[in-house]
């Protein structure tokens, strides 16, 4: 099986390296493990869904004006 570093996965998924590390720490990337102080992630691992909270902006309606 081939593995990638957190930096390589971050570039592949277009997210930050730190975000990949957090996903690994949370156990959300299947097959990822820490080798010494480096996260090693299977090449075919899938990007987990983003479960972070977002702010919902209220919808502005014409009758509100």
C-alpha positions as CSV (number, residue, x, y, z in Angstrom):
1,X,0.0,0.0,0.0
2,X,1.2,3.5,-0.8
3,X,1.2,6.3,1.7
4,X,1.3,10.1,1.5
5,X,2.3,12.7,4.0
6,X,-0.1,15.3,5.5
7,X,1.4,17.9,3.3
8,X,0.8,15.9,0.1
9,X,-2.8,15.1,1.1
10,X,-3.4,18.7,1.9
11,X,-2.3,19.7,-1.6
12,X,-4.4,16.8,-3.1
13,X,-7.6,17.8,-1.2
14,X,-6.9,21.6,-1.4
15,X,-7.0,22.1,2.4
16,X,-4.3,23.2,4.9
17,X,-1.8,20.7,6.3
18,X,-3.0,21.6,9.8
19,X,-6.5,20.6,8.9
20,X,-5.3,17.3,7.6
21,X,-3.4,16.8,10.9
22,X,-6.6,17.6,12.9
23,X,-8.6,15.1,10.8
24,X,-6.0,12.5,11.5
25,X,-6.0,13.3,15.3
26,X,-9.8,12.9,15.4
27,X,-9.5,9.5,13.6
28,X,-11.6,10.7,10.7
29,X,-9.2,9.5,8.0
30,X,-9.3,5.8,7.8
31,X,-5.9,4.0,7.8
32,X,-3.9,7.1,8.9
33,X,-1.3,6.6,11.6
34,X,1.5,8.6,13.1
35,X,5.0,7.4,12.3
36,X,7.4,9.1,14.7
37,X,6.0,12.7,14.5
38,X,4.7,12.5,10.9
39,X,1.2,11.5,9.9
40,X,1.1,8.8,7.2
41,X,-2.1,8.6,5.2
42,X,-3.1,5.9,2.6
43,X,-2.9,7.2,-0.9
44,X,-6.5,6.1,-1.7
45,X,-8.0,7.6,1.5
46,X,-11.1,9.6,1.0
47,X,-11.6,13.2,2.2
48,X,-14.0,13.2,5.1
49,X,-17.1,15.5,5.1
50,X,-16.5,18.9,6.8
51,X,-18.5,18.8,10.0
52,X,-17.3,22.2,11.3
53,X,-20.0,24.6,12.3
54,X,-20.8,27.4,9.8
55,X,-22.7,30.6,10.4
56,X,-26.0,30.8,8.7
57,X,-26.7,34.3,7.4
58,X,-30.3,35.3,7.7
59,X,-32.0,35.6,4.3
60,X,-32.9,39.2,3.5
61,X,-36.3,39.5,2.0
62,X,-37.8,42.4,0.2
63,X,-40.6,42.8,2.7
64,X,-37.9,43.4,5.4
65,X,-36.9,46.6,3.8
